[in-house]
Each structure stands twice: as C-alpha cells, then as structure tokens.
Amino acid sequence: MYEGAHARPDGPSTVARVVQTARAYGFEGVVVRNHDDSSAEYDADRIEAEYGIDVVDGIEIRADSPDQASGSVGHYRSSKTILAIHGGTNEMNRFAVENEKVDVLAHPVAGSGDVNHVLVKAAVENGVRLEFNLGAVLRKSGGRRVRTIQSLRKLRELVDYYDAPYVVSADPASHLEFRAPRELRALGEQLGVSGAWIEAGLEEWRVLAERNRTIQSDSFIEPGVERGHYEEES
C-alpha cells in the first residue's frame, strides 16, 4: 500500500524523513504530492536505496481557475508520474474529472466543493481517481469534522454506485501526520467503510504509479501493445 504525502517546502519534513516514517508504518511506497508552487527537491534513487520503498514523483496542482490549471497540466504531465488537481470548488472539481490527463481529483469535498452523479460519471469516463481524503477527519474537530464525515459518506456511496476509481489518503503534511494502514482501516470502519475498501484505495496509488511509468516508458505504444527490443518507430 502507498500513501500520498507532502514534504518540505509544503511541510516541515524532508522527503527522506517522510519516507522513513512511511516504511516504519508499513507502507511500500510514497507519492510525493507537493503543490506545484512548493516543489520538493530530492534524490529518489538514493532515498529508495536507503529505505527500501518506492518513491513516486507526483504533483498536486493548485489553481484559481480551470484555464490556469490547464496550463499547469500541460506543463507537468510529461514529467510527473502522478498528477493531481487540488479540488474543493465545483469549478475545479468539474475541470479535473473531465480531463483524462488528470490522475486524481484531490480534496473534492473540501471547502465549497461538492461531488454529484454527473461528476462521478465523468470521473469514470476519463479514469480520474476521486480522493477519499481523511485528513480533516483526523485533524479537525467540531462542525468542520462533522461536515467532512457527511461529505465523505456521500462520496463513498457515489463511488460504490458507479464503481468509480478512487484513492485513499490521510494527506500527511509532515512525518508526524502519518497514520499506519491499520489505523486508517479502523478509522474507515468508524465511518461505515470497510477496511478492505480503505486498503484498496491506498493500493490504488501503486496501480497508478505502475500504469503511468509504463505509459511514460520508451517501450509503450498503446494499451496492450509494447514495442519489442528490435522494433523501431515508423
């Protein structure tokens, strides 16, 4: 299972510290999902060699408008293994699920954002994963936490009804905000979500990383077809 996390300068912890904690908690990989205005600098190969888990180069695009986000998607798509859009408004949520170049709609029910049948069907059509983000449940209290729980329950019902793709994350902004998979399973069960459902969402980060690395490789031609060792481009 993988976790999608933020590191310095998005948070106080270095990528190495984040990865060290992830390994100690039982994760097999970390998607470094810093926002596009807070890019992390790190040597993934060195960190992987030291800690023995996968380090995935991701990005979470935070934009004020779909036009701005579209430019950022075009800029980063070819260089990042996993590309997410920071949602939380109806406008940005719609942009993300209608764009097949986007891997993940992050924070879809944060802020004023809502997810409805139309958006979920678009996510299915374009292969965009909807994030079941547990960060606010773990770290907020009072009315905001209650609203988040209600929104996540609605999101889960829609995801299940349409068999939509999804990921799960505690969205840690430092190594201190990590939670082990077993803790996230237990939290999910408190929200009425099975532990297996939570695990599948954590595992989906790996699925995305492996798929996109294949697509970005020189041997990829189209789904189901890869270039052989001696096959040349026409």
C-alpha positions in Angstrom: 0.0 0.0 0.0 1.1 3.6 -0.8 0.4 7.0 0.8 0.3 10.4 -0.9 2.2 12.9 1.2 3.6 16.4 1.3 7.2 17.2 2.1 9.4 20.3 2.5 8.6 23.1 1.5 5.0 22.1 1.5 5.6 21.0 5.1 8.4 20.8 7.6 9.6 17.3 6.9 12.1 16.3 4.2 11.2 13.6 1.7 13.7 11.3 3.3 12.1 11.8 6.7 8.6 11.2 5.2 9.8 8.0 3.5 11.5 6.7 6.7 8.2 7.1 8.6 6.2 5.6 5.8 8.3 2.5 5.9 8.1 2.2 9.7 4.3 2.4 9.4 4.2 -0.4 6.9 3.8 1.4 3.6 5.5 0.1 0.5 5.6 3.4 -1.3 5.1 7.2 -1.0 3.8 9.5 -3.7 5.4 12.9 -3.1 2.4 15.1 -3.9 3.7 18.7 -3.2 1.8 21.5 -4.7 3.1 23.0 -7.9 4.2 26.2 -6.1 6.2 24.2 -3.5 8.2 21.7 -5.4 10.3 19.3 -3.4 14.0 18.7 -4.2 15.2 15.1 -3.5 17.1 12.2 -4.9 14.5 9.5 -5.3 17.0 6.8 -6.2 19.2 7.5 -3.1 16.2 7.5 -0.8 14.8 4.3 -2.3 18.1 2.6 -1.9 18.4 3.7 1.8 14.8 2.9 2.9 13.8 0.2 0.5 10.4 1.6 -0.6 9.1 3.2 -3.7 9.3 7.0 -4.1 6.9 8.3 -6.7 7.3 11.7 -8.3 3.9 13.4 -8.1 2.4 16.8 -8.1 -0.8 18.4 -6.8 -1.8 21.4 -9.0 -3.5 24.2 -7.1 -5.0 26.8 -9.4 -7.5 29.7 -9.2 -9.3 28.7 -12.5 -9.6 25.9 -15.0 -7.6 27.9 -17.5 -4.7 28.2 -15.1 -4.9 24.6 -14.2 -5.0 23.5 -17.8 -1.7 25.3 -18.4 -0.1 23.6 -15.4 -1.4 20.2 -16.5 0.2 20.7 -19.9 3.5 21.8 -18.3 3.8 18.9 -15.8 2.0 15.9 -17.3 5.0 14.5 -19.2 7.5 14.9 -16.3 5.4 13.7 -13.3 4.4 10.1 -12.6 1.1 11.1 -10.8 -0.7 14.3 -11.4 -3.5 15.5 -9.1 -5.7 18.6 -9.1 -6.4 20.3 -5.8 -10.2 20.5 -5.9 -12.6 21.8 -3.4 -14.7 24.1 -5.6 -17.3 23.0 -8.1 -15.4 24.6 -10.9 -12.1 22.9 -10.2 -13.8 19.6 -9.5 -15.5 19.6 -12.8 -12.3 20.5 -14.6 -10.4 17.7 -13.1 -12.9 14.9 -13.8 -13.4 16.0 -17.4 -9.6 15.9 -18.1 -8.2 12.4 -19.0 -4.7 13.7 -18.3 -5.5 14.1 -14.6 -4.9 11.1 -12.4 -6.5 12.2 -9.1 -9.1 14.8 -8.0 -7.7 15.7 -4.6 -9.9 17.2 -1.8 -13.1 17.0 -3.8 -15.4 17.7 -0.8 -13.2 20.3 0.9 -14.2 24.0 1.0 -17.3 24.7 -1.1 -16.7 21.7 -3.3 -19.4 19.0 -3.9 -19.5 15.8 -5.8 -22.6 14.7 -7.6 -23.7 12.0 -10.1 -22.6 14.0 -13.1 -19.1 14.5 -11.8 -18.7 10.9 -10.7 -19.8 9.6 -14.1 -17.3 11.9 -15.8 -14.6 10.6 -13.5 -15.4 7.0 -14.6 -15.4 8.0 -18.2 -12.0 9.7 -18.0 -10.3 7.5 -15.5 -9.8 10.1 -12.9 -9.5 8.9 -9.3 -11.6 10.6 -6.6 -9.7 11.1 -3.4 -11.2 9.8 -0.2 -9.2 12.3 1.9 -9.2 11.5 5.7 -7.0 14.5 6.7 -9.8 16.6 8.0 -11.4 13.7 9.9 -8.0 13.1 11.6 -7.0 16.6 12.3 -10.1 18.8 12.6 -12.9 19.0 15.2 -16.4 20.3 15.7 -18.6 21.3 12.9 -15.9 21.1 10.2 -15.1 17.5 11.1 -18.8 16.5 11.1 -19.4 18.1 7.7 -16.3 16.3 6.3 -17.6 12.9 7.6 -21.0 13.6 6.0 -19.4 14.6 2.7 -17.1 11.5 2.7 -20.0 9.2 3.3 -21.9 10.7 0.3 -18.7 10.4 -1.8 -18.3 6.7 -0.9 -21.9 6.0 -1.8 -21.4 7.6 -5.2 -18.1 5.8 -5.8 -19.7 2.5 -5.0 -22.8 3.1 -7.0 -20.9 4.0 -10.2 -17.9 1.7 -9.5 -15.7 4.8 -9.8 -12.0 4.8 -9.4 -10.7 6.2 -6.1 -7.7 6.6 -3.8 -7.5 7.0 -0.1 -5.1 9.2 1.8 -4.5 10.7 5.3 -2.9 13.6 3.3 0.0 14.0 5.7 1.9 17.3 5.5 4.7 16.1 7.8 6.0 12.8 9.1 4.1 13.4 12.3 0.8 13.2 10.5 1.3 9.7 9.1 -1.1 7.0 10.1 -0.5 3.3 9.6 -2.7 1.4 7.2 -4.3 -0.4 10.1 -5.2 2.9 11.8 -6.8 4.1 8.5 -8.7 0.9 8.2 -10.0 1.4 11.8 -11.0 5.0 11.0 -12.8 3.9 7.9 -14.8 1.3 9.8 -15.9 4.1 12.2 -17.2 6.0 9.2 -19.1 2.9 7.9 -16.5 2.0 5.3 -14.9 -1.5 5.3 -11.2 -2.0 6.0 -10.9 -3.7 2.6 -12.3 -0.6 0.8 -9.7 1.6 2.6 -6.9 -0.8 1.7 -8.0 -0.8 -2.0 -7.8 3.0 -2.1 -4.3 3.0 -0.6 -3.2 0.4 -3.1 -4.6 2.4 -6.0 -1.7 4.8 -5.7 0.6 1.9 -6.6 -1.6 0.9 -9.5 -1.5 4.5 -10.9 2.3 4.7 -10.5 2.9 1.4 -12.3 0.5 2.2 -15.1 1.9 5.7 -15.7 5.5 4.5 -15.6 4.6 2.0 -18.3 3.0 4.7 -20.4 6.0 7.0 -20.0 8.5 4.3 -20.9 10.0 4.2 -24.3 8.6 0.7 -25.0 4.9 1.8 -24.7 2.8 2.2 -27.9 -0.8 1.9 -26.7 -2.7 -0.1 -24.1 -1.9 -3.8 -24.5 0.9 -3.1 -27.0 4.6 -2.5 -26.2 7.5 -2.0 -28.6 9.8 -5.0 -28.8 13.6 -4.8 -28.4 14.2 -4.6 -32.1 11.0 -2.7 -33.2 11.6 0.8 -34.5 9.3 3.7 -34.9 7.9 4.1 -38.4 
